[in-house]
């Protein structure tokens, strides 16, 4: 069986570098392209040298084209860079695993439109455990709908993270609100804010050290509560999940997919 070729967008970043390393160790995959922004100082350098595994014969490039086409692209970049790789994937009819967070509503609309032409697996978090936690939170929220349960979402990440609340926290909130009907949210509280509204989801973003990611969902009732907590101990879980997503989406028809499809949830 021939190997599948994968391109990594955002290859010089923390997640991109781990993807390059893990793809090089996967006997079913080959790295076909490593892409980052044109102003990156390592453009033109062998990406294997950049990540510390020795030369792999693929240089860091600022373009994705027919010359370095892949069976699928994995994107761990940033909101400003996402649009370029999305357009390139549509142009080259290439499946895309999109894990970049902090996107605007206009960018999300672009993703929905692009999914009419190519398969896109879009997930704010590609970790296996957190996607199972999404399902657990959905189950709890469905059971507690109409039961006057308060919902608070706490998330912790490293101090380099630029968006808050995290895309994962917002995804938890979206899932819960769909089941329970909350139409308000607040990001932290300060001052005399009054009694907590029943139709509100509270978000709390903590930025400390090198924490790779932790989310706790609290369902609070009178006299009892439920907490669902999922913790990441290192970022490889995101990379392994993205690789599993890339393997899944190759050969899929155009449309929007998620990690639920990969996990069969």
N, C-alpha and C positions, 0 to 999 in steps of 0.2 A: 504494500500500500504506500503510495507516494506521501511524503511529508506535506503538511499544510504550511504555507508561508504566511507570516504575520508581520505587519508593520506596527511600530510603536510611535505614537504621536505624544510629544512631551517626554522624549526618551532621555533627556539630560536631567530631568527632575528626579526627586526621591523615588516616586513610584515607577517612573519610566526606567530608571536604572535597575531596579529590582526585576522588572519585567524582562529587560534585555538579558539579565543573568539567568533567570528561570527558563526563559524560552530556549536559551542556548543549551540547557540541561535536559530539555524535554525531547525524547527520541521521536515523538510524533510531529514536531514542529521545526521550522527553520525561520530565522529572522531575515526578512527581505528588505526592511527599511527602518531607519531610526531618524525621526523627524523632530525638529524643535524650531524655535523662532529664529529668524535670519540674523538677529543681532547677538545670538549666543556666541560667546568667545571660542567655543569648542567646535563650531561648524567646520566640517572638513576633516575632523579628527576621527580615527577609527573608534567606534562606540565601545568596542570591547576594551580598549585602552582606557576610555573614560570611566567605565564601571569597574575596572580592575581585574578583568578576566583574561587579558591579553587580546591580541588582534583577532577579529572575527571576519574581517574583510568587508565590513559595512561601515561607511563613514556617516557621521551625523550630518543630515541634510536639512534644508529649510523648505523642501518641496516634496510633494507626493504626486507622482506622475506615472506614465506608462513605463518609464525606465526602472522604477522600483516598485511596480505594482505587486499587490499581495492578495491572498485569499480572504484576508480580513484585517481590519485596522483596530487597534486598541488605543483609545484616547484617554490619557490622564494628563490633561494640560490645564488651561484656565479659560475663563469665560471669553476673554478677548481673542484667544487663539482657536476656540472651538469652531467658529463659523467657517474658517478657511478649510479645515480638514473635512467638515461636513459637506461642503460644496465639492471638494475633490473626490470624496467617496461617491457622491451622486454622479459626478462626471465620469468616473471610472467604473461605475456599477459594482462597488466594493462594499461588502457587509461591514458594519461599524459597531464596535462595543464602545459605548459612550459612558464614561464614568466621571466626567468633569462636573463640578457643582458650582453653585453661585450664579446660575444662568438667569437671565431676565425672562419675562413672559414673552417678549418678542422672539427671543432665541428658542424658547420652548416651542413656540408656534412653528419656527423653521424646522425643528426636529420632526414635528408631526407631519409637516409637508414633505420632508425628505423621505420619511418612512413610506410614503406612497410609491416611491421609486426603488428603494433598497431596503434590505432588512437592517434594522437598528435595534440592538439590545441596549436599552437605556436604564441605567441603575445608578442612583447616588451613592450606593455602597455595594461592592461586589463580593463582600465577605459572605461565606456560607451561613455562619451562625446568625448574623444580623438579619438575613433574609428569612430565616426560620423564626426569628423573634418578631419580624413583621407579621407573620401569620399568627403567632401567639397573641400579639396585641390586637389583631383584627378579631380573633375569637373572643377575647375578653371584652372588647368594646361592643361587639354584637350582643353578648350576653347581658351587658350592663346598660344597654340603651334604655332610657326611661327610668333608670334606677337612682337618679340624682348623684351619680358618681363624679367626683372632681378628677380632672386629668392634668398632671404636670409632667413635663419632659425635661430631664436634666442631661446635659451632654458635656463631656470633657475631651479636649484635644490639646495638642502641642501648641506652644506659643507662636509658631510660624503660621498657623492657619489664618487665612485672610477673611473668610466668610463666617457669619454667625447669625442665627443658629446654623448648625451644620445641615447640609442637604439631607443627611440621614434622619436628623431630628424632625425636620419638616416633613419628610416622608412618613414617619410615624404619625405625626399630627394629621396629615392628609388621610391616612388609612382610618384613624380613629374617628375623625370628624365625619367621614362618610358613613360610618356605622352609628354614631351617637348624635350627630346633628349639631355639634358646636359651630357657631358662626362668628365667634370672636377669638382673638389670641392676644397674648401680651408677652413681651420679651423682657423678663425681669420686672421687678417692682421696686418703687422708691416713694417714700413719703406717705401721706395719708391717702391711701388709694381706695378705702372703703371696703365693704364686704365683697368677697370674691363672687363674681357672677357664675351662675351654674352652667352657662353655655360658653364658657371660655376654656381654652387650652393655654396653660402657662409654659413658656420655654425659658430655660436657664442655661447659658453658655459659659463654661469654665475653660480658661486657657492656662495650662500649667506645663512647664518643662517639655518633656518629649513624649507625652501621652499620645499614643497612636489612635486612640478612639475608645470611648465608653459612653453608653447610653442607658439611662434608667427611665422607665415609664411607670408612673405612679397612678393607680386608680384608687382614689380615696373615698370611702363611704363612712357613715357614722358607725363607729365601733370596729371597723375592719378596713384593711386595705390590701391591694395586690401590687407587687412590684415585679416588673420584668426587666432584668439587667443583662446586657450583653457587653463583654469587654474584649478588646483586642490587645494581644501581648506583643505582636510585631506586625508590620505592614505586609508581610508575605501573604497573609490570608486574602488581602485585597487582590494581590497579583495572581494567586492561584485561582481565585474566583473569576477574575477577568479572563484568564487563559481558558478555563472551563467554558466561559461564555463564548469566547471566540470559536472554540471547537464546535459548540452547539450551533452557532448562527451560520456557519459556513454551509451553504446549500439550502438555507431557509428561503422562503419566498419573501417579497417585500412586505413590510409591516413593522409594527412596534412590539418588541419583546422585552421581557424582564428576567431577573434571576429566578422568579417563580417558575418560569418555563424550564430553565436549566435544572432546577431542583425537583420539578414535578409537583409543585405545591398547588 
